């Protein structure tokens, strides 16, 4: 077997890769996760590198827009009237960049799905195939997520400058907003995987993910804590440099961990409620077929 250089391994995939035989298959999704992290981290990193390229424009725009808004706030004494304009400048204009980033996710999720199923992967070929297969719905999700981010930022900033007679109202409003934010994160666990795996309408995508969110709320919360928050916490810290480092960690390391965990977990739920009746060939795919 000829030796491949780095570029060939990225473009063609490793010649040593093969579809796993029955005997090679893991017995649980935890074992699949361990196998991917230990044995195929290089492939995961390469796939995430292409995904990250789709998110870099959002990152650059966010960094400079955030810096501009902070400097703008320092120069004005009253920001109540300019709040919407400032938030729209920083977050509303990010919506097209969210669309671009989510299109990259369509290719990334397709590759992760194949890897979770124990199938060989050619990074560029499969990344392009994933985009071609589901970019439209992922673009819709980019608009959906971008609008939600803008809305939440406006609400949080509005609370921070709005003075209510009763401080309890502020606490209740913050609490309700955070609960809704967490519920939406739980929906995303299922939305991305369903959009990559099935051909369904946007309405059914939202409806099914919402049902799974409430039905498996405790498990979903645990998955979020394990996969997302270790990388998300630095992003939420107001200090620009800490947030900058947090975003870099999220892009280059956290994204891979999140997508692998969300894919494995959501597929286990789909096996119970969708695949068992409608897609029997997908049930426990990539796992050892225990009798």
N, C-alpha and C positions, 0 to 999 in steps of 0.2 A: 504494500500500500504506500503510495507516494505521500510525502510530507507536505502538509498545507501550511501556507503562511497565514498571518493574522487576518489579512483582508479576505482571503479565500474562505477561512473559517466563518467569518461574519456573513459573507455573501452566500456561500453554498451550504453552510452548516458543516459540522464536523463529519468527516467520512466514517468515523468510528461510531456515529450514532446509529441506532437501530430501534425499530419498534420493539417494546419489551415483549418477551414471550410470556406464556401463562405462568411459568415458574418464577419469572422475574417480578411479577406484579406485587405491589404492596398489599397488605391485608387491611389497612385503614387509611383514611385521609391524613391522619397525623403522620403516618409513615411516608405518604406521598410528599407532604411538606418537608419532612426531614431529608428525603432523597433529593428533592429539587434544590434545597439550600446547600446541602453538602456536596452533591455530585454534579449539579448543573448550574451552579451560581454564575459561572462565566456566560452561559447562554442567556440566563435571566438578565444579567447586567447589560449584555449587548442589546437585547430586546428593549430594555428600559431606556437605553441610550437613545434609540430612535424615537421612543415615546417622549423622552425629555425634550428633544429638539422641537417638538410641537408645542411644548409649554414654555420654552425659553422667552418667546415674545411677550407672553403674559407676565412673566417674572420681571423682565426689563421694564415694561410699561408700569407695572405696579411699583417698582422701586423708585423710579423717577417721579411718577405722579404723587406718590406718598410724600416724597421729599418736598415737592412743590407745594402741596396742600399744607404741610406743617409750616413751611416758611410763610405762606399766605395767612395762616391763622395768627402767626406772630405779629403780622403787620396791621391787623384790624382789631378793634376793641370789642365789637359786637358781631357775632357770627350767626345769630338766629336767622336773619334774612338771607344769608349766603349759604346756609347749611346744605340745602338741596343741590345747589350748583357745585359746591365743593365735593360733595359725595358723588354726584354724577360724574364729575371730572375724573375722580379717582377710580370709581367702581363701575359706573354706568358705561363708560367707554371701554371697559374690559370685556364686555359681552362677546364681541367678535373674536377676541383672543381665547375666551373659554370655548367657543365653537371650534377653533383650530385645535386646541388642546384635546378636546373630547374626540375629535376625528383621529388623532394619534392614539387615543385609548382604544379605539375600535381595532386597530392592528395589534396593539399590545395584548388586549384581552383574548384575541384569537390565538395568539402564540401561547399564552399561558394556559388556555384551555387544552390545546394539543399536548403541551408538556404534562399537564395534570392527567391526561389520558394515556400517558406513556408513549406518545407518538413522536417520531423524529421531526425536527424543525429545521427549516432553512430560513434564517432571520429575515432577509429582505423579501424573499418570495412570499412567505407566510404573512409578513407584516402588511405588504401590499394587498394580499388576498383578503385579509381581515378588514382593511379599509374599504375595499371594493364591495365587500359583502354587506356591511352595515353602517357605512359612513353617514347616511342620511339621518338615521335615527339617533346616532351619536351626536350629530350636529344639532338636532332638536334638543337633546339633553344638554348640550353646551349652552344653548339659549336659556333653557329652563334653569340651569345652575347659576349662570351669570346673573339672571334677573333676581334670583333668590339671594345671592351674595350682596347685590346692590341694595335690596330691600332690607336685609338684616343689618347691614352697615348703617343705613339711614335710621332705622329704628333705634339701634344702640346709641348712635350719636345724638339722636333726638332726646332720648332719655337722659343722656349725660348733661345736657344743657337746660332741659325743661325742669322747672321747679314746681312741684306739686305741694299742696297744703299738707298732705299727709304722706310721710315718707314710706308708709306701708304700701301705698299705691305703686311707688317706684319699685319696691322689692317684688311685688306681685307681677308687675309688667316685665321686669327682667327675667323672673322665674319662668313665666309663660313663654317668653321668646326663646329662652334657652331650651325648654322642653320641645318646642316646635323644631328648633334647629337640630336637636339630637334625633328626633323622629325622621327628619329628612335625611340625615346621614344614614340611618338604618335603612331607609328606602333605597339609597344608592347601592347598598350591599347587593340587592337583588336586581335593581334596574340595569346596571351595566352588564351583569352576567346574562340576564334574559335577553337584552338587546343584541348581544353577541351570539347567543345560542339559538334563539327562535325568531321566526318571522311573524311578529304580532304588531297590532296597532299601538300608537302612542297611548291611547286611552286605556287599553288592556294592560299595557306596560305599567302605567301609574297605578291602576286599580289592583293588579296582582301584587305589586311591591308593597302597597299600602296594607293589604290583607296579611302578607307575610310579616310585615313590621309589627303589627299588633299581636298576631298569633304567637310569635316567637320573641316577644319583647325582652325577657330576661337573657336569653341566649344572644340576641342581637346586641344587647348592651355589653355583654362580655366580649363579643367579637370586636366591637368598637374599641374597648379598652385595650385589648391585646394588640390590635393591628394599627390603630390610628393615633391614639392620643400620645404615645411616647414621642411621635414625630410632630404632632400638631401643636403641642404645648408651646414650644419655642416660637412657632409662627404667630401665636396669639399674644406674645409679650410685646408691649408697646415699643421698647427700645429697638431702633432701626437695625443695628448691627446683629443683635440676637435674632431678630426676625429674619434677617438676611441669611444667617447661618442655618436657621430652622428650615427655611424654604429650600436651601441647597440640600440639606439632609433628606427632606421629604421628596425632592425630585430624584435624587440619585440613589437613595437607599430605601427610604420609606415606601415609595410607590411600588416597588417590586414586592416587598413584604405584604403590603395592603392588598394588592391585586391577587396574589397567590392565595392568601387567607380567605378573601372574599369569594374567590372562585370556588375553592374547595368547599367552603361552608354553604354557599348558595346552591351548589350542585347537589349537596346532600338533602337540602330542602326540596329542590325540584324533583329529585327521585321519588319522594313521597307523594307530592301533590300534582305533578305534571307528567313526569317521565313514565311512571308506573303504568299509566293507561294509554297515553298518547305517543310516547317515545320510548318503548321498552328497550331498544338498543342502547339508550343512554344510561340506563340504570346501572349504578356501580361501575361505570366505565373507567378503566384504569386500575381497578381493584381486583384482587385475586377472587375468582368466583367460588366462594365457599358453598359447600353443599348444605 
